[in-house]
C-alpha cells in the first residue's frame, strides 16, 4: 500500500521568508499549500506549491480560513512562518489542533511583550538583562536623562517594525523637537535609544518552555551610518555572551517556538545589547541551514509534532554579499558564487526571480 504524502499549510506574508522555509523543507517528502493575504507573495510561483489561497487581513477570519482549507485538502500540519500569523494560530491553537497539529507558539501575553520594542525594553530593564537605555516621546524627563547620559545622535524607532525599517537618526535637540511636533498624535508608537556604533548580531533560536533547543549566531560588519537594514554579509560563529543573554531572556518569557533576536555589539566595549525580538522565521533562514547546518523549519516541525530529532551544532561559516562577490570576481579573487546566498535560489528560479524584482 502506498504511503500518502504529508501536507503542510504554510501561512505568511513575506516572500523571502516563505521561500526560505519552503526550501528548507522541500526534500522532506511533503506537499505544500500557501495561505496569504499578500497577493504579490512570490511563494505562489514556487515549483513546490500545490495551491495558493488568499484572505483579507482586515475582513476575514484567519482561523476560519485555516479550518476550511484543512478540511478540504486534508492538511496534516499548520505552519505559519510570519509574526502575526504565528500569533493568530497560537491564539486559537486549542481549537485548531482539533483539525490538524500546529507549530509551537508562545503565550500571546509574553509574545506581545517580545515583539514590541518598548515593552521589551521595559521588560529587559526590569529583569536586569542588557539592552540600550531608552526614552519615550511622551516622557520629557526620560528624554532629558537619556540625552544627558548618552548625548546625540539618538535613534528614533517605531515600536512595531522589523528589518530596520523606519528607524531615523536624530542629530540634535531641534530635530527631536520637530519630530515630536510632527508626530504629536502618534507619540506612543515610538521610542528613543542611543546610537551604538558596532556590529549587528542576530541570534536565531527555537525554544521549548523557555529553554533553547537549537540556535545560530550570525554577525554583520560594523555599521556607523544611517543604513539600519539587514546585511547579506554574515559570519556564523559561536558566542557565549550572546547565547547566555538570549537564554536568560527566553527563559523569562517562557518562549515557545521560533524567534530571531536582533542585537548590537558595541565597537569599543564589545558588550552586547538586545534590541528586539522578531517572533517569526527570518530572511536568512535558508543560509542558516545551507551555511550553518541548522534546519530550523524541520526542527520546529518535528518538535511541534513530538517527533524525535537530532539537534545539530551550528557550523562556523561565512556568507558574502553579491557586491563583494562581483568585486572579487572582477579582480580574479577567491570568492565563489556559492559564498553568496543566491546559489540556492537556482532550486526555485521563477519564484526567486519574482521575489527579487518585486
TIRO-604626 format. One record per residue (C-alpha): residue number from 1; residue in three letters; chain; x, y, z. Coordinates in nm, 4 decimals. Layout:
  bavex  mifi  fimar         X         Y         Z
    NUM   ALA      A         X         Y         Z
...
END
This chain:
  bavex  mifi  fimar         X         Y         Z
      1   UNK      A    0.0000    0.0000    0.0000
      2   UNK      A    0.1374    0.3424   -0.0955
      3   UNK      A    0.2131    0.5810    0.1878
      4   UNK      A    0.0238    0.9087    0.1442
      5   UNK      A    0.2290    1.2278    0.1230
      6   UNK      A    0.2006    1.4574    0.4236
      7   UNK      A    0.0660    1.8055    0.3514
      8   UNK      A    0.1725    2.1339    0.5104
      9   UNK      A   -0.0202    2.4612    0.5053
     10   UNK      A    0.2299    2.7488    0.5037
     11   UNK      A    0.0813    3.0773    0.6257
     12   UNK      A    0.2508    3.4140    0.5884
     13   UNK      A    0.3001    3.7432    0.4081
     14   UNK      A    0.6719    3.7721    0.3318
     15   UNK      A    0.8008    3.6206    0.0067
     16   UNK      A    1.1667    3.5807    0.1018
     17   UNK      A    1.0966    3.4191    0.4374
     18   UNK      A    0.8320    3.1911    0.2904
     19   UNK      A    1.0607    3.0732    0.0100
     20   UNK      A    1.3376    3.0128    0.2623
     21   UNK      A    1.1150    2.7974    0.4828
     22   UNK      A    0.9900    2.6114    0.1758
     23   UNK      A    1.3452    2.5450    0.0534
     24   UNK      A    1.4436    2.4025    0.3923
     25   UNK      A    1.1562    2.1528    0.3757
     26   UNK      A    1.1404    2.0749    0.0029
     27   UNK      A    1.3354    1.7481    0.0216
     28   UNK      A    1.1484    1.6068    0.3216
     29   UNK      A    0.8632    1.4404    0.1306
     30   UNK      A    0.5877    1.6974    0.1944
     31   UNK      A    0.3324    1.8680   -0.0274
     32   UNK      A    0.2814    2.2389    0.0354
     33   UNK      A   -0.0137    2.4758    0.0235
     34   UNK      A    0.0085    2.8514    0.0816
     35   UNK      A   -0.2328    3.0813    0.2648
     36   UNK      A   -0.1504    3.4516    0.2447
     37   UNK      A   -0.3058    3.7982    0.2473
     38   UNK      A   -0.0279    3.9251    0.0189
     39   UNK      A   -0.1478    3.8941   -0.3417
     40   UNK      A    0.2110    3.9601   -0.4565
     41   UNK      A    0.3616    3.6842   -0.2414
     42   UNK      A    0.6198    3.5208   -0.4703
     43   UNK      A    0.5854    3.1901   -0.2853
     44   UNK      A    0.2787    3.1212   -0.5016
     45   UNK      A    0.5113    3.0862   -0.8023
     46   UNK      A    0.7225    2.8193   -0.6347
     47   UNK      A    0.7534    2.4869   -0.8117
     48   UNK      A    0.6800    2.3214   -0.4763
     49   UNK      A    0.3436    2.4895   -0.4031
     50   UNK      A    0.0340    2.2870   -0.4946
     51   UNK      A   -0.2221    2.5647   -0.4491
     52   UNK      A   -0.2438    2.9173   -0.3065
     53   UNK      A   -0.5311    3.0614   -0.1025
     54   UNK      A   -0.5927    3.4246   -0.0091
     55   UNK      A   -0.7667    3.6019    0.2736
     56   UNK      A   -0.8298    3.9660    0.3587
     57   UNK      A   -0.6419    4.0589    0.6762
     58   UNK      A   -0.8963    4.3190    0.7884
     59   UNK      A   -1.2211    4.1436    0.6973
     60   UNK      A   -1.1634    3.7673    0.7054
     61   UNK      A   -1.1170    3.5323    0.9988
     62   UNK      A   -0.7791    3.3647    0.9528
     63   UNK      A   -0.8860    3.0887    1.1896
     64   UNK      A   -1.1954    3.0041    0.9857
     65   UNK      A   -0.9996    3.0187    0.6613
     66   UNK      A   -0.7431    2.7732    0.8021
     67   UNK      A   -1.0144    2.5335    0.9199
     68   UNK      A   -1.1820    2.5408    0.5786
     69   UNK      A   -0.8576    2.4618    0.3930
     70   UNK      A   -0.7520    2.1932    0.6413
     71   UNK      A   -1.0857    2.0154    0.5987
     72   UNK      A   -1.0994    2.0487    0.2213
     73   UNK      A   -0.7403    1.9459    0.1468
     74   UNK      A   -0.6639    1.7084    0.4351
     75   UNK      A   -0.3821    1.9257    0.5687
     76   UNK      A   -0.1534    1.7406    0.8103
     77   UNK      A    0.0296    2.0377    0.9669
     78   UNK      A   -0.0474    2.4078    1.0126
     79   UNK      A    0.2738    2.6090    0.9777
     80   UNK      A    0.2615    2.9896    0.9959
     81   UNK      A    0.6009    3.1454    0.9247
     82   UNK      A    0.5349    3.5182    0.9805
     83   UNK      A    0.4903    3.7008    1.3093
     84   UNK      A    0.1232    3.7981    1.3178
     85   UNK      A    0.0199    3.4682    1.1612
     86   UNK      A    0.2133    3.2758    1.4287
     87   UNK      A    0.0401    3.4844    1.6945
     88   UNK      A   -0.3050    3.4221    1.5468
     89   UNK      A   -0.2541    3.0470    1.5181
     90   UNK      A   -0.1233    3.0330    1.8756
     91   UNK      A   -0.4195    3.2377    1.9986
     92   UNK      A   -0.6622    2.9823    1.8513
     93   UNK      A   -0.4416    2.6770    1.8904
     94   UNK      A   -0.6738    2.4842    2.1230
     95   UNK      A   -0.9426    2.4867    1.8555
     96   UNK      A   -0.7120    2.4496    1.5547
     97   UNK      A   -0.5366    2.1379    1.6865
     98   UNK      A   -0.8700    1.9556    1.6750
     99   UNK      A   -0.8339    1.9835    1.2961
    100   UNK      A   -0.4548    1.9495    1.2473
    101   UNK      A   -0.1353    1.9877    1.4536
    102   UNK      A    0.0138    2.3383    1.4760
    103   UNK      A    0.3613    2.4805    1.5350
    104   UNK      A    0.4793    2.5583    1.8853
    105   UNK      A    0.3907    2.9121    1.9896
    106   UNK      A    0.4457    3.1461    2.2820
    107   UNK      A    0.1588    3.2552    2.5053
    108   UNK      A    0.0265    3.5724    2.3427
    109   UNK      A    0.0785    3.7887    2.6532
    110   UNK      A    0.4526    3.7150    2.6540
    111   UNK      A    0.4670    3.7155    2.2740
    112   UNK      A    0.3258    4.0689    2.2709
    113   UNK      A    0.5978    4.1815    2.5111
    114   UNK      A    0.8675    4.0270    2.2953
    115   UNK      A    0.7660    4.1718    1.9582
    116   UNK      A    0.7063    4.5265    2.0887
    117   UNK      A    1.0353    4.7199    2.1179
    118   UNK      A    0.9247    4.9461    2.4027
    119   UNK      A    0.7556    4.6729    2.6050
    120   UNK      A    1.0608    4.4519    2.5562
    121   UNK      A    1.2993    4.7302    2.6641
    122   UNK      A    1.0973    4.7825    2.9828
    123   UNK      A    1.0868    4.4059    3.0456
    124   UNK      A    1.4610    4.3588    2.9940
    125   UNK      A    1.5427    4.6567    3.2151
    126   UNK      A    1.3262    4.5153    3.4953
    127   UNK      A    1.4973    4.1760    3.4618
    128   UNK      A    1.8499    4.3192    3.4514
    129   UNK      A    1.9182    4.1873    3.1007
    130   UNK      A    2.1356    4.4239    2.8917
    131   UNK      A    1.9523    4.6427    2.6428
    132   UNK      A    2.0114    5.0035    2.5344
    133   UNK      A    1.8726    5.2754    2.7593
    134   UNK      A    1.5545    5.4298    2.6227
    135   UNK      A    1.3033    5.7114    2.6427
    136   UNK      A    0.9534    5.7566    2.5069
    137   UNK      A    0.8385    6.0601    2.3116
    138   UNK      A    0.5732    6.1319    2.5738
    139   UNK      A    0.8114    6.1437    2.8712
    140   UNK      A    1.0218    6.4624    2.8747
    141   UNK      A    1.2102    6.3580    3.1896
    142   UNK      A    1.3183    6.0314    3.0261
    143   UNK      A    1.4337    6.2213    2.7176
    144   UNK      A    1.6383    6.4690    2.9195
    145   UNK      A    1.8029    6.1895    3.1187
    146   UNK      A    1.8847    5.9933    2.8027
    147   UNK      A    2.0353    6.2985    2.6338
    148   UNK      A    2.2336    6.3829    2.9486
    149   UNK      A    2.3754    6.0300    2.9724
    150   UNK      A    2.4482    5.9477    2.6074
    151   UNK      A    2.4026    6.2673    2.4064
    152   UNK      A    2.3218    6.2851    2.0366
    153   UNK      A    2.2823    6.1238    1.7900
    154   UNK      A    1.9873    5.9148    1.9040
    155   UNK      A    1.7785    5.6626    1.7161
    156   UNK      A    1.4040    5.7065    1.6778
    157   UNK      A    1.2432    5.3651    1.6384
    158   UNK      A    0.8845    5.2593    1.5714
    159   UNK      A    0.7811    5.0154    1.8425
    160   UNK      A    0.6452    4.7723    1.5809
    161   UNK      A    0.8618    4.7391    1.2692
    162   UNK      A    1.1242    4.4886    1.1585
    163   UNK      A    1.4432    4.4722    0.9492
    164   UNK      A    1.5478    4.8245    1.0421
    165   UNK      A    1.2559    4.9881    0.8618
    166   UNK      A    1.1550    5.3449    0.9564
    167   UNK      A    1.4440    5.3947    1.2015
    168   UNK      A    1.5659    5.7557    1.1972
    169   UNK      A    1.8889    5.9059    1.3234
    170   UNK      A    1.8251    6.2182    1.5354
    171   UNK      A    2.1240    6.4541    1.5447
    172   UNK      A    2.0200    6.7363    1.7779
    173   UNK      A    1.7528    6.8760    2.0089
    174   UNK      A    1.5845    7.0835    1.7390
    175   UNK      A    1.5449    6.7769    1.5176
    176   UNK      A    1.3943    6.5879    1.8112
    177   UNK      A    1.1537    6.8736    1.8844
    178   UNK      A    1.0430    6.8760    1.5196
    179   UNK      A    0.9818    6.5002    1.5241
    180   UNK      A    0.7744    6.5266    1.8407
    181   UNK      A    0.5648    6.8044    1.6893
    182   UNK      A    0.5151    6.6144    1.3625
    183   UNK      A    0.4030    6.3017    1.5472
    184   UNK      A    0.2005    6.4714    1.8205
    185   UNK      A   -0.0947    6.2327    1.7694
    186   UNK      A    0.1257    5.9242    1.7430
    187   UNK      A    0.3928    5.9635    2.0122
    188   UNK      A    0.3273    5.6325    2.1873
    189   UNK      A    0.4326    5.4407    1.8757
    190   UNK      A    0.7983    5.5451    1.9004
    191   UNK      A    1.0916    5.5183    2.1368
    192   UNK      A    1.4362    5.6777    2.1537
    193   UNK      A    1.7575    5.4829    2.2100
    194   UNK      A    2.1296    5.5619    2.1819
    195   UNK      A    2.3064    5.5164    1.8511
    196   UNK      A    2.5623    5.2455    1.9262
    197   UNK      A    2.8441    5.2126    1.6750
    198   UNK      A    2.9052    4.8437    1.6328
    199   UNK      A    2.8145    4.5234    1.4541
    200   UNK      A    2.4733    4.3661    1.4098
    201   UNK      A    2.4422    4.0330    1.5889
    202   UNK      A    2.1448    3.8059    1.5304
    203   UNK      A    2.0706    3.5014    1.7426
    204   UNK      A    1.8124    3.2712    1.5851
    205   UNK      A    1.6538    3.0173    1.8171
    206   UNK      A    1.3892    2.7551    1.8661
    207   UNK      A    1.2734    2.7272    2.2262
    208   UNK      A    1.0505    2.4947    2.4204
    209   UNK      A    0.9161    2.6039    2.7589
    210   UNK      A    1.1754    2.8812    2.7736
    211   UNK      A    1.4755    2.6577    2.7021
    212   UNK      A    1.6807    2.6961    2.3847
    213   UNK      A    1.6634    2.3800    2.1737
    214   UNK      A    1.8863    2.4979    1.8885
    215   UNK      A    2.0426    2.8228    1.7709
    216   UNK      A    2.2651    3.0009    1.5242
    217   UNK      A    2.4522    3.3269    1.5757
    218   UNK      A    2.5312    3.5496    1.2787
    219   UNK      A    2.7228    3.8775    1.2807
    220   UNK      A    2.7430    4.1521    1.0182
    221   UNK      A    3.0101    4.4190    0.9637
    222   UNK      A    3.0252    4.7244    1.1892
    223   UNK      A    2.7737    4.9953    1.0985
    224   UNK      A    2.8464    5.3641    1.1525
    225   UNK      A    2.5998    5.5322    0.9171
    226   UNK      A    2.2227    5.5536    0.8810
    227   UNK      A    2.1528    5.2274    0.6993
    228   UNK      A    1.9752    5.0072    0.9526
    229   UNK      A    1.8560    4.7368    0.7119
    230   UNK      A    1.9710    4.3767    0.7302
    231   UNK      A    2.3004    4.2785    0.5675
    232   UNK      A    2.3838    3.9888    0.3344
    233   UNK      A    2.7436    3.9735    0.4598
    234   UNK      A    2.7327    3.7340    0.7558
    235   UNK      A    2.9667    3.5325    0.9721
    236   UNK      A    2.8277    3.2398    1.1686
    237   UNK      A    3.0166    3.1809    1.4913
    238   UNK      A    2.9537    3.0811    1.8499
    239   UNK      A    2.9467    3.3396    2.1280
    240   UNK      A    2.8956    3.2507    2.4934
    241   UNK      A    2.7811    3.6006    2.5958
    242   UNK      A    2.5191    3.6182    2.3212
    243   UNK      A    2.3673    3.2795    2.3940
    244   UNK      A    2.3705    3.3494    2.7679
    245   UNK      A    2.1767    3.6769    2.7281
    246   UNK      A    1.9276    3.5296    2.4836
    247   UNK      A    1.8845    3.2229    2.7035
    248   UNK      A    1.8059    3.4392    3.0074
    249   UNK      A    1.5519    3.6427    2.8129
    250   UNK      A    1.3763    3.3428    2.6604
    251   UNK      A    1.3525    3.1752    2.9981
    252   UNK      A    1.1913    3.4852    3.1497
    253   UNK      A    0.9423    3.4988    2.8601
    254   UNK      A    0.8845    3.1210    2.8687
    255   UNK      A    0.9258    3.1323    2.4912
    256   UNK      A    0.7999    2.8541    2.2698
    257   UNK      A    0.8780    2.8186    1.9020
    258   UNK      A    1.0958    3.0219    1.6739
    259   UNK      A    1.2488    3.3674    1.7262
    260   UNK      A    1.5010    3.5959    1.5614
    261   UNK      A    1.6746    3.8145    1.8213
    262   UNK      A    1.8465    4.1295    1.6945
    263   UNK      A    2.1372    4.2627    1.8993
    264   UNK      A    2.4184    4.5181    1.8721
    265   UNK      A    2.7810    4.4671    1.9779
    266   UNK      A    2.9443    4.7938    2.0892
    267   UNK      A    3.2604    4.8516    1.8849
    268   UNK      A    3.4527    4.9955    2.1824
    269   UNK      A    3.3372    4.7957    2.4840
    270   UNK      A    3.2472    4.4737    2.2932
    271   UNK      A    2.9361    4.4498    2.5115
    272   UNK      A    2.6228    4.3067    2.3522
    273   UNK      A    2.2779    4.4633    2.3881
    274   UNK      A    1.9424    4.3089    2.2960
    275   UNK      A    1.7431    4.5307    2.0594
    276   UNK      A    1.4331    4.3359    1.9591
    277   UNK      A    1.2677    4.0005    1.9057
    278   UNK      A    1.1141    3.9029    1.5739
    279   UNK      A    0.8673    3.6300    1.6654
    280   UNK      A    0.8959    3.4544    1.3309
    281   UNK      A    1.1381    3.2979    1.0869
    282   UNK      A    1.3918    3.5366    0.9308
    283   UNK      A    1.5245    3.6373    0.5897
    284   UNK      A    1.8394    3.4244    0.6273
    285   UNK      A    1.6590    3.1087    0.7440
    286   UNK      A    1.7883    2.9238    0.4355
    287   UNK      A    2.1539    3.0308    0.4867
    288   UNK      A    2.1141    2.9185    0.8491
    289   UNK      A    2.0652    2.5716    0.7003
    290   UNK      A    2.2884    2.5842    0.3918
    291   UNK      A    2.5804    2.7646    0.5581
    292   UNK      A    2.5499    2.6913    0.9309
    293   UNK      A    2.3870    2.3487    0.9073
    294   UNK      A    2.0747    2.4096    1.1194
    295   UNK      A    1.7412    2.3366    0.9502
    296   UNK      A    1.5122    2.5459    1.1704
    297   UNK      A    1.1824    2.4760    0.9872
    298   UNK      A    1.2334    2.0993    1.0004
    299   UNK      A    1.3393    2.1056    1.3653
    300   UNK      A    1.0370    2.3194    1.4591
    301   UNK      A    0.8021    2.0926    1.2656
    302   UNK      A    0.9292    1.7743    1.4301
    303   UNK      A    0.9463    1.9356    1.7741
    304   UNK      A    0.5869    2.0559    1.7377
    305   UNK      A    0.4769    1.7040    1.6449
    306   UNK      A    0.6659    1.5494    1.9357
    307   UNK      A    0.8906    1.3541    1.6998
    308   UNK      A    1.2498    1.2632    1.7789
    309   UNK      A    1.5102    1.4722    1.6020
    310   UNK      A    1.8853    1.5098    1.6252
    311   UNK      A    1.9793    1.8695    1.7019
    312   UNK      A    2.2882    1.9746    1.5030
    313   UNK      A    2.5515    2.2099    1.6354
    314   UNK      A    2.5954    2.5287    1.4360
    315   UNK      A    2.8850    2.5215    1.1911
    316   UNK      A    3.1231    2.8149    1.1590
    317   UNK      A    3.0577    2.9687    0.8181
    318   UNK      A    3.0636    3.2872    0.6144
    319   UNK      A    2.8312    3.4454    0.3585
    320   UNK      A    2.9236    3.7399    0.1361
    321   UNK      A    2.7011    3.9945   -0.0332
    322   UNK      A    2.6644    3.9965   -0.4106
    323   UNK      A    2.8654    4.3167   -0.4458
    324   UNK      A    3.1689    4.1685   -0.2692
    325   UNK      A    3.1461    3.8583   -0.4878
    326   UNK      A    3.1330    4.0663   -0.8086
    327   UNK      A    3.4267    4.2841   -0.6988
    328   UNK      A    3.6252    3.9719   -0.6133
    329   UNK      A    3.5420    3.8139   -0.9500
    330   UNK      A    3.6470    4.1278   -1.1389
    331   UNK      A    3.9807    4.1168   -0.9579
    332   UNK      A    4.0170    3.7378   -1.0013
    333   UNK      A    3.9747    3.6951   -0.6268
    334   UNK      A    3.8909    3.3823   -0.4333
    335   UNK      A    3.5206    3.4319   -0.3635
    336   UNK      A    3.2790    3.1852   -0.5232
    337   UNK      A    2.9135    3.2253   -0.6242
    338   UNK      A    2.8328    2.9642   -0.3602
    339   UNK      A    2.9683    3.2081   -0.0989
    340   UNK      A    2.6608    3.4254   -0.1625
    341   UNK      A    2.3029    3.3365   -0.0743
    342   UNK      A    2.1998    3.3203   -0.4380
    343   UNK      A    2.3191    2.9740   -0.5425
    344   UNK      A    2.0299    2.8168   -0.3503
    345   UNK      A    1.7888    3.0413   -0.5442
    346   UNK      A    1.8540    2.8266   -0.8532
    347   UNK      A    1.6464    2.5448   -0.6995
    348   UNK      A    1.3302    2.7566   -0.7345
    349   UNK      A    1.4254    3.0047   -1.0088
    350   UNK      A    1.0915    3.1540   -1.1144
    351   UNK      A    0.9708    3.2263   -0.7617
    352   UNK      A    1.3086    3.3688   -0.6609
    353   UNK      A    1.3285    3.5893   -0.9696
    354   UNK      A    0.9851    3.7338   -0.8973
    355   UNK      A    1.0774    3.7801   -0.5301
    356   UNK      A    1.3956    3.9714   -0.6191
    357   UNK      A    1.2383    4.2033   -0.8786
    358   UNK      A    0.9138    4.2690   -0.6898
END
